[in-house]
């Protein structure tokens, strides 16, 4: 019998119970190479298998089918197949990890990566976003788990400019990571999505994670993230200091070398610190090309805009009412009309509280009306408290877990003194 | 602001430089501000307050700083300096002054070469004699004589204007001092020379050295040391400390320290620094209580008597300082006005005094800063008791325009010195008190958010490190 036919029969037969599936897994691994050899004949095979029941088998066949170069027309046909599979497949079956490589590379991941390549080739990244989201959710062991699919999904979101879908996955906290590289990409793309949605605080947090992650050598993702980090800091906080930018827990590599690659941005930040808008704009003008090459020009323009905003905000601290003409003069705008537009925009964005009296050309600055007395505020505070308590519990749990970890104890035992004052009966087992 | 050190110190250094490299160099560093001539400034009276080298230094300073169109005062100062120098033995300074005079004062005040040579010859002879004596003493190893020898050397160098050498000689006596009297003498000489040289760090260290001697100091010496310390603080811009030191000076000082400072100066420096840096309670306790006691009615004085009993230590000084303030009635009026909120007249007095103060050798650099501080304090104090202030009235109280006043107030508000906001439309200043409750809520929420974020990042990083470590140990095992 045709080995392929035999395989199909086995797949169909052994896909029901977990014990069978384990056996099927072994068989499929052995048959992997032969499958790859026959990649051209596999499309009818795919038709015979049902993605929801025979997920594992389908997956291996799909893997073999999509390996190798695929042209645009082939991509057209295979994308819907993969999409259909992802939507229908059984989550447990696809999580079975192969032990063949150290990197724990799931075959589903390979398949999804190929999907991504194909939709990029077809120049329709949005077609891949949805399926990848489903795949990521299915592959995750828990919502705190980061899979390689997350970063690919976010990349497609960025390319397709559908930020809101990306945001949904960013709301989850990540604690477990398979591959550091995934984390870098995830945080970087996540930061870009948040910037696109103007959620600068979250973007700062994500970019901060990239920049301060432990790394032994500098990588390009960290450099790019650092550039954006500087710009977003300026927009959100209005200041950025080179000396305090990287906390002590950032890797020494980062602390030493990151700034060498981001010179124009650091100079931009110092020019921002002088609070002279003309200088800032001049600097941006002269360095437009460099910013353009990094694809950061839009962000830089937002930085310049934020300076006006910050100056106007400072005025709210010293004045109760101020004429539009005076605002224009102090903030170095060209006319009261422009000042009015700026102030109006800021009121709408909720950045200041004010009323504009057009008849007198006066702006009246008001206090923040938030009194912290409403039910919503109380619920907000309450949920924050619960969240932080959960986090503390998690932290203690992790602490306990590490103290019991064998590797940790062996290392600590080695470095500890033979005899502490308190305990004379140090178990020698740990002094390896 | 011209409160830099570099404006007057290089000039003094040039005048007193040992190598004499500054002939005619003093002329370059003319004062940057032309001062309106203070007609009230009486040079003779001023100079009579001082003696010794500081008199000459001050006269020269005045000559340099009184401005090009006031040649009368300049010449007067130079003439008096000339006379004073002729009484001494400093040929270096003599040449300087002659250059500056440039023959404008007639034949009596030109270069007297004969005199110079005579003085120089005498100096050489004296130096040789002193040298021989010192060597003799050194071979004999008699401590007291060696000390006297070095002291004589110090005096000699000082008289001839070689201040660096003088300082070194005085310091060398340190090893041969046996009693605390000797130490005090050494310290006082070192302080004197350091002040002339403009090295006030030495002044501060020698003052503390002198104060640390075991024996109790007599009143006059203690007062002198306080003055010197005050001067050192003033020059290093620690105005509050300077004020304290000056206020602690005992009135027994009188004219005993005329080679450095006159009692009028103590009052002026101390008063201005106190005005610029003390808050209201300190100001009252240290300078005003006694004044008010003498001016007000009996029942008020009874209240103050209670206050005095509480503030015993400061009261003793009050009386002291009041004696000083009597010598400069303008400063006393000034402080009184400030305290009783007559800011316009207070600032007027200040403006009148300014011209004269700019001619003072020590206060010259600090006048601007002190004046600014005093003005700011006046503005802040004016707005403190009110919920709303009409800027029109405030401008007239300070004799300034509304726009100017508004600018100053905005600067103070931005600096967080005044808690208020300006209603630019109606020209009113409204006091604004921070809402503690809201601020607390905001801080709490922010802290929570920061904690949340930090712990999450930490857990993430821990995971990464654990992964890394696992991967490495795994690869090692393989």
Interface residues (C-beta under 8 A of the other chain):
Chain A: X102 X173 X174 X175 X176 X177 X178 X180 X183 X205 X208 X209 X212 X213 X214 X249 X314 X317 X318 X319 X320 X321 X322 X323 X326 X360 X362 X365 X367 X368 X370 X371 X372 X380 X381 X384 X385 X387 X388 X391 X392 X394 X395 X398 X402 X407
Chain B: X410 X413 X414 X421 X422 X423 X424 X425 X426 X430 X435 X437 X438 X441 X444 X445 X448 X449 X451 X452 X453 X455 X456 X457 X458 X459 X460 X461 X462 X463 X464 X465 X466 X467 X468 X469 X470 X471 X473 X474 X475 X478
